[in-house]
Amino acid sequence: MKVLDVEEVGLRNIDLQCTIKEFIFLIHSISFTIHSFSVARYRSFLFPDALVEGDALTLDVRESHHLVRVLRAKVGETVEVLDGRGTRYQGRIGVADGKAVRIEVSAVERAAPQLPRVTLLQSIPKGKTMDLILRMATEIGAVRIQPVFTDQGDVQIKGERLLSKVEKWRLTMIEACKQCGLSYLPELAVPVPLDAWLLEHPASERALRLVASLEAGSRPLREVLDGSGSPEEIVVAVGPEGDFTSAEYAALRDSDFQPVRLGANVLRSETAAAYILSVVDQCNLLTE
């Protein structure tokens, strides 16, 4: 991070008797200078095919094409590159090649992982709704997203089609990561049946598990969060449009998931996911 010197922003020879108009012009000049040092013009993602060497990095073909051919970025313009694992690179374009953009790195920043870790256990909805859920979960700050097949989800994807769908979902999350400038990209797990996930992930004393529930007896979400102490991980489960079945609710309770109520209204699956993740995020901020 560059520390601005008084001389750099034109403050050395300020006449204290300057006019209001001159003062306003000076403030705008300072704001522009600070902005130019802190905000890159473009933002890219460091895919596995990218190359990092010393004080430079070379973007992969996909990001290079988007940066040069689509966004029309030029040599000398500033770029922020995110690796999705806590590191961001600040630099300028040295070579504007549509197949291999080379960036001269001027600074490297590393962010600490977010705690507690928040996992979204999401029943896969029909159509493109999952894309919206993944985008919002990424923006809000989920650390891990586990899509699951449920009895009333009416979605069953297998084989190559499943792998292709997961890859498209991951690209959607990367775009959200770039747009919001996030240091961490959530881990996206391969979809599995809900009962299989519960079997492979037994309850832990260090984790708080919540399920958005329409059943009688569910407690207000904020009430449960306020009494949860300081868990290392929070797992939130959101069902399909047709809700979890009674058997699935029973299996979730047996795995230590506490049923919570999300307000007074019945919510769509994507709204419920955004709601519960947002409230959890705000409660985490309040306890920091």
Buried (B, 14 or more C-beta within 10 A) or exposed (E): EEEEEEEBBEEEEEEEEEEEEEEEEBEEEBEEBBEEBEEBBBBBBBBEEBEBEEEBBBBBBBBBBBBBEEBEBEEEBBBBBBBBEBBBBBBBBBBBBEEBBBBBBEEEEEEEEBEBBBBBBBBBBEEEBBBBBBBBBBBBBBBBBBBBBBBEBEBEBEEEEBEEBBEEBBBBBBEBBBEBEBBBBBBBBEBBEBBEBBEEBEEEEEBBBBBBBBEEEBBEBBEBBEEBEEBEBBBBBBBBBBBBBEEBBEBBBEBBBBBBBBEEEEBEBBBBBBBBBBBBBEBBEEEE
